[in-house]
Amino acid sequence: MKYPICIVGAGPAGLTMAKNLRKHDLDFFILEKYSDTGGIWDMKNPGTPMYEAAHFISSKTLSGFPGFPMPDEYPDYPNQKQILDYIRSFAQKENLYPNIKFNEEVKFVEKTKDGFWQIKTNKNVYLADSVICATGGQWHANIPKLPGSFSGTIRHSQTFKKSEEFKNKKVLIVGGGNSAVDIACEAAVYADEVWLSMRRGYHFLPKHIFGQPADVFAHEGPKIPMFIQQKVFGWLLKLIVGDQTKYGLPKPDHKLFESHPLLNSQVIHHVTHGNLKVVGDLQNIENYTVFFNDGKRHEFDEIILATGYHFHIPYASQYFDWLNERPVTNLNVFNPKTDNIFTLGLLETNSAAYTLIDQLSGLIADYIVLQYDNPEKAKTVRNIIETEKFDIHGKLKLIDSARHTGYVEADAIQKSIKKIKKMLRP
């Protein structure tokens, strides 16, 4: 080991990576553009998409870092401040702060002729054996071009911070993800009128099933094939929610779990109470009037684009191949194009993300150790990484969209993780 390992980002992914490198006594440092840990969960961090009313989308029971559960006094779905405190407590517990160089934004990385990495920040230049890109996927807003011309305010949901911003306004939320639905429900309490425009119908899952958080209910049940899960949970959804089209919600055009599920218990309440109207895709805009493809039209003061993010790695994009604004990787971490530069945390999954990220960061650490301890075997593994594509979807047929390019089905990737972990044994 000639130089330490560089981790870019001190959010949950970067901190988890650091913990696993320390487990192997590997020398590392973290470069963080902000003044503290926490990533997007700190609302003071410039560019974060976080807003005051945000809560964790999965439950505290399954969402914590392995070996470091969330506090018992936390609610089932912790809020933004609680998650930030929890992340920083993890960093303190693992004694990671001494390894973090704060207020250092990585401008670019470059592979040297000797095969090492030169990292230039706004302050310094560093050398590293490997680089782990753990800067997250919710910093670069996806802003689609809308049809026509709007005379009111158009902004991305990344700029939304307080629900009071919607007071005395007629607001249109555009988007079909969890953030879009959550923000629409916040607006339903504060705005004069709120419409939610969705290109397709989605399955809305309640946050609790028979008194348990939905993910806990699913986790504690028997492991069954995906097609059976779709039938069982589809039946439960009909039992608990009923026919969502009767509430004014569009009928899904896909089977359950074939898109990232919308976990929300408030949308039906607001729709049935007249606080929120759900409509189809935008067709045209003239002045303040928006026309929809289902024939409806309405005037708005403001349009909020809750249309997601691009997974940019601006400081190292040339070292990756790209597809649908996502870096092409194996198991969401290994880079088939260039060795010793990895991604971590650039994923969406139907499971607890922190647990999965911990396992994936463990694979990166194991691979780096293998390079030092058994270079020949590491070359063999590297050849597999470049040529074989490990399964992350299983038998789940996902919607054909850019968002689902790197979507991870938990059971499928768990099997692939076990497979490659065996290969990484010295």
N, C-alpha and C positions, 0 to 999 in steps of 0.2 A: 504494500500500500504506500504509494508515493505521496499522494495528496488526500485530504479528507473528502468526504462526500457532501455535495451541496444539495440542500432541500430548498426549493423556492416556495415560500408561503408558510405562515404559521397559523393557518386555520386548522380545523379538525384533521384533515388528511395529512398535512405536514407534521403535525404533532404526533400522530399515530406512527408515521414513518420514522420519526426520530426515536420514538420508544423502541421500535423493533430493531433499529440499527444499534442502539445502546445495548440491547439484549445480547448482541453479538460482539460487543466491545469494539465497534467500528467508530472511527473518528468522523465527525460530521459537524456541519454548521447550517443554520437556517437563515435565509435572507428574507426579511419581511418589510414590505414597503410602508407599513403603518407602524404606530408607536406601541402596539400591544398585540397579544394573541387574540384569536376569535374569528378572524376572517369576516365573512358577511354578517355574522351575528352581532357585530358591534355597529350600532347605527351611526356612530361618529366616524366610521371608516369611510372615506370618500368613495363614492361609486357603489356602495352596497345596495342591494335591492330590498333590504329589510325595512319593515314598517312597524310602528308601535304595536299594532294589534296582532302581529304574526305569532303563530304557535307552531310547534313541531308537528309534522304531518304523521309521524308514527309515535307510538306510545313510549313513555319513559321506561316501561318494563323491558322492552326489547331494544331500545335505541341507544343505550349507553355504550361507552368503550368497554371491551372485555376486561373483567377484573376491576372495574370502577363503575359500579351502578349509580344511577342518578339518585339523589336523596329521597328518602321515603316521603318527606313532606311535600315533594313536588306533585302537582296534579297529574292525571293520566297523560295529558298533552301539555307539556310545559310551554311557557311563553318565551319570547325573545330574550328578555333579561335573564331568565333562569338558565336558558341554554348557554348564554354567554358566560355566566358565573360558573357553570359546570365545566365548560371547556377550559377556562383559566385555572380552575381547581385541578383539572387533570394535568395541565402543564406544570403546575407547582408541585403536585404529587410526584411526578416523574422527574422533577428537577431539570426541566428543559430550558428555563429562562437563560441560564448562563451560556447556552449554545446558540442563542438567537441574536442576530444583528438587526436591530430595529431601524426604521426610517431609511432602509436601503432598497430602492426599487431596481430590480434587474432590468437593464436596458437591452442587453443581448448576451447570448452565449455563443461561443465559437469553439469548434474542435481543433486542437492544435495538431501539428504534424506528428507529434509524439503520441497522439491518441488520447491526450487529456483534454479537459475542458477549461476554457478561460471564460470567466463570468464577469461582466462589467456592470456595475451598478451606478447610481447617480453620485456615488461617493468614492468607490474603490474598485480594484480589479482583483479577482481571486482565481486560483487554480483548483480544480477538483478532479478526482478520478471518475466520478459519475454525477449526473444531475437528475434530480427527481422533481418534475414539474407538478407541484401540488397547489397551484394558484386558483383552482376552482373554476366552475363553468357558468357562473352567474354574474359576470362583470361586463360582458359585451352584449348589449341589448340587440335583439333582432327587431328591426323596425321595417315592417313591410310597406310597400307603396300602396296607398289606398286609392280606389277609383274616384275620380272627380276632385273637387276642391272644397275644403272645409273652412268656414270663416271663423269658427271658434278655436279653442285650444286643443291641440293634439300633443300628447306626451306618452312616453313609455311608462309602464308601471314601476320601473326602476326608480323613478323620481317621486313616487307616492310614499309619504311618510306618516301622515296623520289623517285619521278618518274625518276630522273636522274640515279638511280641505274640500269636502264634497258639499258643505252646507250651501243651501240656496242655489243649487245647480241641477240641471238636467244632464245626466251623465250616461255615456255609452261605454261599456267595458267590452273590449274585443279580445277573445281568447277562449281556449278550452282546457286549460290546465288548472291545477289546484289553486295557484295564485290568483288566476282570473276569477274563479268562483268565490274564493275567500274575500277578495277585494270587492266583488260585486255585493256580497253579503254585508260588508262594512258600509258600503255606499248606501245600501238599502235602508240603513238606520238613519243616515245623516242627510242624504241628498233629497231634493224635491221629487225627482224621478230617476229611476235606474233601469236601463236595459242591458242585457248581456247577449252579445252576438257570438254564436258558436257555429263553426262550419259543419259540424256533425253532432249527432246525439252521443252522449256518454252514459256509462253506468255510474250512478251516484251511490256510493257505499256509506252507510251510517258509521260514525266513529265508535259506536258501541253496539255490540251484538249480545243480547241476553245478559246485559250488565257488565260485559268485559270489553276492553278495547278491541277493536276489530282485528288488529294484527295478533294480539294475544290469543284470541279465540281461534284464529286460523293456525297459529303456531302450536297450540296445545292439542290440536286434533291429530288424528292419524295421518301419516304420510301416504297420500293417494295420488295416482296419476293426474296430470293436469286436466285431461278431458272430463274426469270425474269431479275434480274440484270445480270446474266451470258449471257442471250440472248441479252440484250440491249447493254452491254459493249462489247460483242463479235462482234456485228454488227458495233459498233463505231470503234472498233479496225481494222476491215477489211476495213472500210471507210477511216480511217486515215493512217494506216500502210500498208494495203493490205496483200497479201499472203507472209508471212515472208520467206517461203521456196525459193521464187524467189531471195531473197537476200543472200541465202546460209545458212540461219538459220534453224535448224532442226524443224520438225513439232511437236508441243506439243502432248504428249500422255495422256493428261488429259484436263478436261474442265477448263475454266477460273475461277480463284479463288480457285481451288482445290489444289493449291500449293501457297506458299508465292510469290506474283507477283514480277516480275523483272521490276523495274521502271528505265528506261534508255532511253535517247533520242540520245545517241551517237553511240550505237553499230551498228545500221544499217548504219550510216554514215561511220564508219571505215570498216565494212565488204564490202560495195559497192565500197569503194575507194581502196580496196586491202591492207589496213593496218592491217587487222585482219582476221584470218581464223578460223572458228568454225568447230570442228571435234567431233567424238564420243568418247566413253570411251576408256581408255587405255587397250591394250591387252597384250603387253609385252615391255620390255626395254632391249636393248643390247648395252652396252657402252654408246654412245651419241645418239643412234637411238631409237626413240619411235614408236612402232607399235600400230595402233588404230583398233578398231573392225569394222570400216567401210572400211578397206583395205588400208588406207593411212599410210604412214610412213614419218618420218622426223627427222633430227638431231637438237639437242638443246644444248645450253650452260647451261641453268638453268630451273628448274621446280619449280613453285610456287604453293604450295598446299593451295588453298582458300577453304578449306574443312570444315570450321566451327569450333565449339567449344563444349566442354562438359560442362554441367552445374554443375560443382563440388562445393561442400561446404565442403572443406577439414577439417575445424575445427569442424564440427558437422554432418558429413555424417552418423554416426551410429544412429542418431535420426530420420532418414528418411528412408522410403522404396524408391527403385529406379527402374526405367524402362527406358531403352534406354538412359542411362546416364542423365536422368532427374529425379528430386525428385518427388515422387508421392504426389500431393497436391490436395486440393479442391479449386476451383476458383483461382488456381495458388498462393494462399497465406496460406490457412489453412492446417495444417499438421495432417492427420487422425491418424498417428502413435503416435505422442507425442504432448501433449498440450503445449501451450505457447512458442513455437518456430516456427516462421513463415518465409516464403520466400516472397520476394517482388522484382519485376523487372525481374524475370527469365521467360520471355515470348517473343514470337513473335506474332505479331498481324497485321491485315489488316487495322488498324486504328491508330490514334494518340496515341502513347505509353504513353506520359507524362500525358495526361488526364485520361487514363485508370488506370495508376499506382496511380494517386491521389485518384481515387475512391476506389481502392483496399486497399490503405493504410488507407482510412477512415473506411473501414470495420474492419480492424485490430484494429484500435483505438476504435471503437464502441464496439467490442467484449471484449477488455480489460476493458473498463469502465463498461460493464455489469457484468463482473466478480467481480468487486469491489462493485457495487451498488445493484446487484440482483444475488447472487451466485447460487441460485436454478434454476433460468431461464437460467443462463449461462451454467449450467450442461445439461439442455435440449437441448440447441443449440449445445453444444459440442457433444452430442449423434447424432444429425443430421449430424454434420460435419464428424463424424466417419463412418456413415452408408449410407448417401445419397450422390450421385455424382451429382453435379450441372452442367448444360449444358454449355459448352464453345464453342461448334462447331456449334450448330444449325443444319440445314439440309445440311450443307456443307460437302460433301464427300471428305476428304483430301487424298492426296497421302500417302500410307502406308510406312512411313519412320521415322527414329528416330527423325529427325528434327521436324516433325509435331506432335510429341507425346503430347506436351503441347501447340500447336498452338491455338490461341484465335481468334474467329470470333466476331467482335465488337458487332453486334446486339444481338447475343446469350448471351454473357457474361453480357451485360447491363441488360437484363431481369433477369438473375440469381442474379446480384448484388442487384437489387430492391427487389427481393424475400427474400434474406437473410438479407437485411437491415431492413425490417419490423420485422424480428425475433429478431433483436438486440435492439429493443426499450425496455427501462427498464419497 
